[in-house]
């Protein structure tokens, strides 16, 4: 096989796996792990068999180069924080399950460093994601409208609109990330007039669909990311545009609340359940379980503030705490805040490592004017405030993929130490 054919084959396989990964995020709970394994195999083939010929020296050079780029190795600390939790975890089986969940944060930085990702590759994944999410979300909304009364009753009782894989939270978060990357694509591809208009229309529908789906964490991610864009580009905006953005920021949420029944019902139910909770009457539902999880998470952190109770022991301790303190609560959740979850499991030292993992690529993005990387990290932190997405397979794969996709805007594998 010629050198050109090898490069073309790697490019096609890489892009195919990237698109397949996005599809799996929508339709499959665990199949993303298969994509990651194939990604890793392709990555190491690319560095140890450059041009299709075995060259271990090139592989060693590229591995050394990896550690010269802090944004890539720092993000892997999200994985290593859990690995180090072995030393204060008695339940090693559960600890191992947590390690497996975090593997994307070890594998994907390697994948996106050692494979040559061009702007065309990234644009192709972004555009495919926009089209896919638009089509699937349209189907979700059509199903909602066709069964409006039934769906409305579900929302008013604290349930959600059905989505693929029955994971409305992760699906809404994926919608939000696709929306943000689509906005970035529009900002950086202004010359493609017709395609810009088509993408703009699709993104507008996705933005509306987010509100109809009425998953608060997804909406929070979207608005946080869009506001971050506004801050990053404010110097390039005229005063009238700044005023327009501020007005829209204040009016759109209010209009959405008044005009979208599912959103109004979700917010009203949340307020009602909160009132029941503070009255001392917690319900067996999502929000009550969330607030109880905060209290228990703080209790665990206060009991072991330096190193935490151990990521392998959290589930066992939560089970005991619920039986002793909240025996009537069926919706038993771990701390529904990723920072609090990290503090409970790994203590203040674990939290420092966790924050450092994201701070390095964040400040690297600011320094290199990689706006989309900054936006994705800020949006991820917004999700961490109200969820613990890294404790689920899809949540970890989702966030790791979108961050690593934008860790760098150029191909680093062609550089030399």
N, C-alpha and C positions, 0 to 999 in steps of 0.2 A: 504494500500500500504506500502511495506517495505521501510526502510530507503534507501536501495541501489536502489530500483526502483524509488524513488523520485529523488535521485541524478542523476540517468541515464536519467530520463525524462527531467530534467532541462538542462542537458548537451546537449541532442539531440535538444531540442527546441531552446536553445541559439545558437547552431551552425547553425541550420536551418535558424533562423532569421538573423544571420550574413551573410550567403550566399545570402539569399533573399534580404538583404539590398544592397549588391553589384550589384545584378541583377537589382534592381530598379534604382540604380545610372546610369545604362546604358540605360534602356528602358523606365523609367517613370519619369516624372517631379516632382510629388508630393507624390507618393506612399511610399517614404521613411518615411513619417510621420506616416503611419500606422505601419511600422516596429518599429519605436521608441516607440509608445504607447504600443505595445506588449512587447518590451524590458523592459520598465519601470514596467509593471505589473509583469513580470517574476522576475525582480530584487527585488521588494518589497516582493513578495511571498518568495523568497529565504532567505531574512533576517528576516521576521516576522513569517515565517512558516518553520524554519530549520527542516529538516528531516520530513517535512509534518505535524508538530505540531505547533499550535499557540504559539508564544513565543515573546511577545512584548519587554521583557527585552533585548533579543538578538538584536532586531531591533534598540533599543536605543543605545546599545553599538556600533553597527556597524556604525550608523549615527555619533556618536561622533568620531569614528575612522576615518571617512571620512575627518573630519576637521583637523585631525592630519597629513594629507598628502597634503602639499601645492600644489603639481603639479596638483592634482585633483580639488581642490576648486578654485585655481587661474584661471584655464582655463574657468571657468564659468563666469568670469568677462567680457568676450566677449559678453555674453548675458546681463549682468547687466548694462553695459555701455548704451545700448539702452533703457533699462527700466528706468534709471535715466533721459533719455532725455525727459521723459513725462513732466517734470517741465518747460522746455523751448520750448515746442511744442504746437502750437495752433491747428493744424490738428491732433486730437487724433485718428481718423480712420486710417490715413496713418501711424501714429506712431505705432498703434497696429499691423498693417501688418508687420512692421519692427521687432517688438517683436516676432511675430510668426516665421519669417524667422530665427531668432537666437536661437530658442528653442533647436536645436541639441546640442548647446554648454552648455545648462543646463542639458539636459537629458542624453547625451552619457557619460559624466564623471561619472555620477551615475551608469549607466549600466555597464561600464567596471570596476568600483570599487566593486560593490556589487555582481556581478556574477563571479564565478571562471573560469577564462580564462587560460587554460593550453597552453603550447607551441604547443601541437598537434592541439588545436583549432585554434590558430593563423596561424599555418602552413597550415592548411586545407583551411582557408579563402584566404591566399596568393596564394596558388597553384590553387585554383578554379578561383581566379581573373585573374591569368596569362592565364589560358586556355580560359576563357570567352573572355577576351580582345583580345587574339590572334585570336580566331574564328571570332569574330565580326569585328575586324580590317581587317582581310583577306577579308571578304565580302565587306567592304568599299572600299578596294583597288581594288578588282576585278571589282566592279561596276565602279570605276574611270577608269580603263583600258579599260573596255568594251565601255565606253562612253568618250573616251579620248579627242576627239576634243571639244565636248560640255563642258566637265569639264574644259578643259584648257581655254576656252573662259570665263567661270565663274570666274576662278582665276585671269585671266588678267584684269577683270573688277572689282576686289575687293571683289568678293564673295568667297565661300568656298566649299570644297568637302562635299557632303551630308553625314551625320552620323545619328545614331539613335536619335530620339527626336529632330532633327534639331538644336542641340546645340553643334556646333563644338568646341567651346572654352572649355566648361566643359568636353566634351568627351576627348579632347586632354590632359587636365589636369589629368583626371582619368588615361589615358594611362601612363602618366609620373609617377604618384604615384605608379601605379602597377609595372612599370619598376623598380623604386627605391626599393620597398619592395622585389621584386624578386631578385635584386642584393644582398640585405641583406640576403635573404634566402640562396643564393648560398654561401655567405661568412660564414654563421653559420651552414651549413649542408654539410661540405666537404666530409663526409664519405659515402654519398649516391651517388656513382659514376655514375651509369646509369641514375638515376633520375636527377642528376646535369646536365648531358649532354643534356637531353631532355629539362629541364628548360632553360638552356643556349641558346639552339637553339630558343626556343619560345621568349625569351627576346630579342635576336638579331633581330628577325623579328619585334617585337613590336618597337624596337629602330628605325628600318628602316621605319616602318609605320608612326611613329611620324613625320619624315621628309617629307614623301609623303603627309601626311595630311596638313603639312605646316602651322600649327597654332603656331604662334611665342611664345605665352605664354606657351604652352605645351613644346616646345623645350627648352625654358628658364628654366622651372622647372626641366626638365630632366638633362640638363647640370649643373645647379647649384647644384642639389642633388648629381650627380656623382662626381663633384669636391669636394663637402663636404666630401663624402666618402674618397676621395683621401687624404684630409687633416687629417681626423681622423685616417687613417691607415698608414700614411706616415712613421711613425717610424718603422713599421713592414716590410716595403718594402726595397728591395735592390736598390742600385744606378741605376742599369740597368733597373729595373722596373719603377723607378721614371722617368727616361729619356724617356722610352717608353710611359708612360702616358702623359707626356708633349708634345711629338711629336704627339701623337694621338689627343690630345686636340686641337692642332693647325691645323692638316691636315684633320680630319674628317669633320668639318663644311665646309671647303673649297671644299673638294671632293663632299660632299652632295649638295652644292650649284651648282657645275658644272655638276653633273650627274642626279639630280632629277628635272625634268622640273617644277613640281608644286611648289617646294621650290624656284627655281630661279624666277618664275613668281610672286610669292607672294612678294618676297623681292624687285624685280624691280618695282612692282606696288606701294609698300610702299614708295620707294624713289621718284618715280614720284609724288605721291600724296603729299608728304612732300614739294617738290619743289613748287607745286601749292599753298600749304597753305602759305608758307612764302612769296610768290608773292602776297598774299592778295586775292587769289581766292579759298577759301575752297570749297570742294566738298561735295555733299550729300552722304557721305560714312563713313565707319567705322573709318578710321584713322583721318579724319578731325574732326569728332564728338568727338573723343578721345582727341585731342589737345585742342579743344574748351572747353571741360569739365574741363581740367586742369586749364585753365584761370579762369573759373567761380568759380571753387572750391576754388582757392586762394583768389578770391574776397570775397567770403562768409566768409572764415576764417579770413581775415583781418578786416572784418566788425564786427565780434564777436569772438575775439581771445581766450577768456578764456573758455567760455562754448558752443560756436558754435551757429548756428541758430536754432538748434533743429532737430533731425532726422525725426520728423513728418512734418516739414515744408519745407524740402529740395525740394521735387518734385514741390510744388507750386511755390517756388522761382525760380527754374530752368525754369519752363514754362514761367514765366514772363520775365526772362532774355533773353531766346531765342527769344521771340516775339519782345522784344525791340532792341536787339543787333544783332541777327542772324535769321531774319524772314524767310530767304530762305533755312535754313538748316533743312532737314527732319530727319536726324539721330541725335536726341536729347538725349544725354547721361548724366547721372550723373557722377561725378568725377571718371574717370577710373583709380583710384589709391586708394587702400583701406586705406592707411594712410591719404591721402588728404581728402578722403571721411569722415573719422572719425574726422579729424580736422575741416572740414566744419560743420559737424553736432553737434559735442560735444566739440569742442575747444581743447585747449592744455591740459586741465585736462582730457578730455575723451581720448585723445591720450596716456597720461601717464598710465591710467588704462588699455587701450588696449595693450600697449607694455608690461606692467607688467604681464598681463594674459599669454603671450607667454614666457616672460623671465623666469618665475619661472619653468615651465616644461623644458625649454631649458637648464638652468643651472643644474637642477636636472638630466637631461639626461647626461650631461657632467660628473657630480659627480659620477653617478652610472654606467658609461660606457654603457649607453643605446644609442648606436650610431644611430639606426634607428629613434628614437624619435628626436634626434638632426637634422638628415638629413631631416625628414618630416617637421619640423618647419622651417628650413632654406629654403627649397623648397617652403613652403607656403608663406614665406616672399617675395620670388622671384615673385610669382604670384601677391602678393599685390602691387608690384611696377608697374605692367602694367595692372592690372585689379582690380575690386572691387568685387571679387567672393562671399563675405559674404552678398552681397545685392541680391543674387538669392537663391532660395530654394535648387537647386542642388549643387551650389557652397558651401553653408554653410554645407549641409549634407556631402558632399565629404570631405572637409577639417577636419570637426569635427570628422568624423568616423576614418580617417587614423591617426589623432593625438591621439585620445583616445584609439585606439586599441593598441598603443605602450606606453601608459603613464607609465606602469610598466611591468617588465618582469615576475613578480611572483604574486601569488594570495594573495592579502592583506586582504581579508575578513576573513581569518582564524587566523589573528593576533588579539591580544587583547590590549586595551589601557594600 
